[in-house]
Amino acid sequence: MNKRNVQLPQHSSGVALIEVLVAVLLFALGVLALVGLQGALTRAQTDAKIRTDAAALANEVIGQMWADIGQINSYDDASCAGHARCKSWQDKVAQTLPSGKTSITVDNSNRDVEVTIMWSTPSGDTHKYETHTTIATAN
């Protein structure tokens, strides 16, 4: 058997190492993109949950107003702090939503009600949920 020494050409040495480095770089970029996507999805999910909570809280106070129709004027901003049900609801909004604030306007002439809930996200963005309804008695 004849053994021959095979020499690689000078220009081909290190090509495999460069290919591996490129592959690792592409993999790292892919992982970073997935981490960024996960962060964006988490923020979107949190925002959606807060909006849903705001809508549920607004519907809750409207339901309380229907149940307490004789005291509907007590839910107006000027009287809310003195009415136990309304104050309890305001406290619940403040606990549930980040920097949650409320505003309720009751129009005595036609019993139209406007409920506004405002909150701020940790990034400083301010959001608002507003709903209108009429609470009338059956005559």
N, C-alpha and C positions, 0 to 999 in steps of 0.2 A: 504494500500500500504506500502510495505516495502522498505525503502530507504537504500541503501547500499552505502558506500563510496568506490569508486573504486580508487585504487592507481596504478599509473604507475610504472613499474619497474625502478629502479635507472639508469640502463644502457641505457634506451631509451630517456631520457630527453636530449634535445639539438640536436637531429638528424635532425630535420626539419630546424633548424637554419644553420647547416653545409651544408645541401642540398641547401639552398637558397644562401649561400655564394659561393658555387661551381658554381651554375648557374650564379650568377652575375659575377664571375671571367671569366667564359667561354664567356659570352656575351661581356664583356669588351675586351677580346682578339679578338673576332670577329670584333668588331668595330675598334680596332687598326689595324687589318689586312686590313679592307676595306679602312681606311684612307691611309695606306701605298700603297695600290694598286692604289688609286686615284692619289696619288703623282707620282707614276711611270708612269701612263697613261698620266698625264699632261706633264711630261718631254718628253715622247715619241712623243706626239702630237706636242709639241713645236719644237723638233728636226726635225720632218717631215715637218713642215711648213717652217722652215728655209732652209732645203734642197730644197724644192719646190721653194721658193723665189730665191735661188741661181741659179737654173736651168732656171727659167723665166728671170732673169736678164742677164744670159749668152746668151740666145736666143734673148733677146732684142737688145743687142749690135751687135750680128751677123746680125740681121735684119737691124740695122742702117748702118752697113758696106755694106750690099747689096744695100741699098738705096743711099749710098754715095760712090759708088765703085771707083769713080775717086780719092777720097781722102783716100783710104784704108791704105796707109802708115802712115797717121796721127793718126791711132788708135794704132800703136805700142807703147809700154811703153815709149820709148824715146821721142815720139812726142805727146802723149795723153794730157798732161797738156796744150799744146798750141792749141788744137783743141776743139772748144766749145762743140760739140756733145759728144765727148769722155770724156771730163772733167765733163760734166753734168751727164753722165752715172756713172762715178767713184764716184761722190758725192752722187748719188742715192744709189749706193751699200753701201757706208759708212753709210748712214742714215737708210737703210732697214735692214742690217745685223749687228749683234753685232760684233764690231771690224772688220768690213768688209774691205778687201783689194783685189785689182785686179791685174792681170797681163795679158797683151795681147802681143802675139808674132806674127808678120806677116813675113812670108818667101817670099821675093820679087821674088825669082826664080820661084816658082810654085804657089804662092798666097795661101799657106796653112796658116791657122789661128789657133792659140791655145789660148783659153780663160780660165783663171784660176781665180777662186774666192775663197778666204780663209776667214774664220771667226772663232771666238772663242766663246764658250758658257760661261755663267756665272760661270760654275764650272771649267773653265780653259781648257777644251778640245778644240783642234784645229781641224777644219774640212776643207776639200777642195773639190770643184767641178771643174772638168776640162772637156772641150769639144774641139774637133778638127773639122775643116771643111775646105773646099777649096772654095774660092770665085773667080770665073773665069768669064771673059766676054765671050759673044758669038761672035765668029769670023767667 
